[in-house]
Amino acid sequence: MKFGAMDHLDLSNGLSQADHYEDRLKLGEMFDRAGFHCFHVTEHHFTPLGGCSSPSVFLSALAQRVKQMRVGTLVYAVPAHHPIKLLEEICMLDQMSRGRLDIGFGRGSVPEELAYLGVDTKAAREIYEEGVAIIEQGLRDGRVDYEGKHFTYRDVPLHLKPYQQPMPPIWYGVHSTESAHSAARARFHLVVNADTRVCVKYIAQYREELAATGYDGPEPFTGLARTLVVADTDEKAREIAHRAYLVFQSNFTWMHRRFGRVPQHWGIDLKFDDLVPSGRCIAGSPETVARELEEQHRLTGANYAVLRFSFGDMSFDEMSRSIELFSTKVMPALARVPELA
């Protein structure tokens, strides 16, 4: 089992923005030293959750600070970008990191963010699908020749190439049976942010579709996305998690409140403690966290955990202590379990 970190870089810790980014880069160095597989960032705009509104900028800095760990997106909001411009950025990042880039694509989860950028939100899915097709073609073929409803390009030459051939690994956030099957057919890595029982279903369907479509390559990553706090005691971890998640929740729903809209994301209206039974949120001592992660991975068969250690108003000391305890006590404990080693 491997571990990755996920971060929204939300702007809520009271630091100057320059210091905020420096702290996150330091955390990236901690993950690198601990042997994490990848540092994944999100993309949001016009909200306190939008600290990483340009993932390529942050990842280009992070790639120069870490030595082994991969860097990536979960996800680029494709409709927010010109597809060929994003394609060129991906090539640059892959070259600058010497092949340590992973990429994930999405259509953008908050319509108002796209609307501020002049995107027709009713067409966001179509724009996303065409954009991803263009990016994949350009990475694979070194040129773009595409005709669609929203984009048409004729024999566009590309001198920027990806370091990884034919392209960097692509991740897909699965939220339905259909998306599990789509991810399998596209040979994308999978990540699920859902109730553990739902994760069992989607991961099984993904693997069944891989087999049904004749896949015989290396096992793709099947990941669980979880929000996590590790502290010296269960009580301390829950105290930090409860406080910081309320701030994260407020950040996530900031745009929804501005427009008087009800969030469509299941669970975003719940407190951290309310999400613990579903497995989506974990807080506790190293022993508690190791026990919970072991159980979730046994149930789901997942081989990867994408963990959000940094959220809301957590201080650098709280985040770094959580990472330290995870890397020195939780990871070794899980490595002693034969099925998870």
Buried (B, 14 or more C-beta within 10 A) or exposed (E): BEBBBBBBBBBBBEBEEEEBBBBBBEBBBBBBBBEBBBBBBBBBBBBBBBBBBBBBEBBBBBBEEBEEBBBBBBBBBBBBBEBBEBBBBBBBBBBBBEEBBBBBBBBBBBBBBBBEBEBEBEBBEBBBBBBBBBBBBBBEEBEBEBEBEBBEBEEBEBEBBBBBEEBBBBBBBBBEEEBBBBBBBEBBBBBBBBBBEBBBBBBBBBBEBBEEEEBEEEEBBBBBBBBBBBBEEBEBBBBBBBBBBBBBBBBBBBBBEEEEEEBEEBBBEBBBEEBBEBBBBBBBBBEBBBBBBBEBBEBBEBBBBBBBBBBBBBBBEBBBBBBEBBBEBBBEBBEEBEEBE
